[in-house]
Amino acid sequence: HAVRPQARGVHGTPPLVVPREIVWLNGAPGSGKGTNSAFIMQARGFIKAPIEMSNLLKSDPAAQKKIAQGLLLDDEAVLDSLLDALFHPSGSASGAVLGPDEEEDCAAGVIVDGFPRTNTQVDYIKLLHEKLEALHQESVKEDPLNVTVPRPIFRILVLYVSEEESVRRQLERGRKAEFHRSVLKDARLVPDEEGEEEAEASAGRAKFEPRLTDLSEEAARNRYKIFREHYHTLLRLRRYFHFTMINAMGSLAQCEAQIARELRYQSKLELHAEVYDRVTRIPLAQSMVENARSQLVTRMNSYRHTHADTFSAVINTIQTQIVPHIRRCAIAGVAVWESRDPLFEADNGEAIDMVLDVLSERGYGVTYRETEEHIPDTVDLATGKIGTRTSKHHLFRVTFERPKIRTDAPSAKSDKTPLELLRTDESQFDAASKMVVGSIKRGGRPLEGAGSGASRGRQR
C-alpha cells in the first residue's frame, strides 16, 4: 500500500514532485516540533511547507475526535493523506501557487511532522524508500544526464523531553491559547457565541481554539503515555535510516544548535556510494588543521638542529626584507613579497617552509606561490633557435588585520533637495536656481558647490 499510484506515478514524466530529502520529525508532546520546523527548513533549504499529520485529516470528524482525545488514527487513512500531501507539486511555506522553477525548489525536501506512530507506519516508510530508490535507479538507467527521480534521503529526527516537562509545556501552551482567545474576544475578533459568524467573517480570522489536551493534565499525560508506548516503533527506524535523538529539555537556542549539528552536510548520507568512495581519498579540511599548531612548534624547534645556518639566514631575510615591506603595506592589510634569492632553492625548499612557519607563528596569514620566467639568453645564428634560461620567482602573500583609518559618519537626512533637481531637463533649472537663492537668504551663503556644475559627475 505504501507504493500506491501516487508513489508509483513519479516514474516517467509525472506532474508530481518527488522530494529529494524527507525529514521525519517526531517527538514527545510539547517537545517543540512545530517551533523547530522553521529552523529545520532554513538549515536544509526547504521551501515546501511542513506536512503536519494533525492537520491532514481536519475534514474527517471521526479523526478529529480521536485527535482531541489524544488517540492514534487509523493507518490506512493516515497514509492516504500523507502520500497525497507528500508528492503534491504545490504547497510552499508561504502558501502561494508554485511555478515550474519553484516546484523544482520544492523537490529539495520537506518535513513530515508526526509520522510514523505505529509499526505498520514504520513499514510504510521502509517500503516507500525502497520504491523511490528503485524508481531512481530506473531513472538513472534511462537517462543518466536527466534523472527525474532523485536518490531518496530519509532522516529520522526525534525531539525528547521528560514527562513532567511535556505536561508543563502542554498546559502552558493551553493557558497561552486561552489568554489569546480572550483577548480576541474582547476585541470582538472572534464571536462570543456560536452562530455569530458575521463577526468572525468580517474580521477575516478563523477561530483560535486551544487543543483540548492542552487544557487537561490528565489528557496531557495520556498523550505522553501514548508517545512512550509507541516510542519503540521509532527505534526500529535506526536499522534503516539516519536516526537522531535531540534533547529538547533546554532552551530553544540549545535545541537549534543540536539540530544544526545533526543536519549539517554529510557526504556519506547524501552522495552515491561509488562517488563517496572516491572523494574520501581526499583528507577532510578539519583533519588537515587539527594538529597544525603542535606540528608548527615541532618543526620550528627542529630547525635550529637540522638546518641551523638556513634558519639563521631566513630570520635575517624576514627582518631585513619582509618586515620592512609589510610596514609599507600596513594600511592595506596585505603585502606581496617577491624574491629570486637562491636561498629558497637550497635544501629542497626548506627555507620556504621556514618563512611560512615563522610568519604564521607571529600571527600572519601566509601563502606561497612559485613561478618560472624563461629569459632569452642565446641565439643560434645558423638555425635561428633561441635559447633561454629559467629564472624562478618566489612569491609570498602575507595578510594581517588592517587598521581602521577612518569611520564615515552617516550622512544627515534632508528633505530640502528633491531628487528631481538632479535631472538635466530645462524645466527643472528654475527650481534649482530658486533653491540656491533660498539657501543664500537663509544662511548667508550657499553650501560649497551649490548651484555649480564643477562637482557634477564626481560621485563614486
Summary of the structure (lengths in Angstrom):
residues: 460
radius of gyration: 34.7
end to end distance: 66.0
largest distance: 111.0
contacts: 1172
relative contact order: 0.09
helix: 50%
strand: 14%
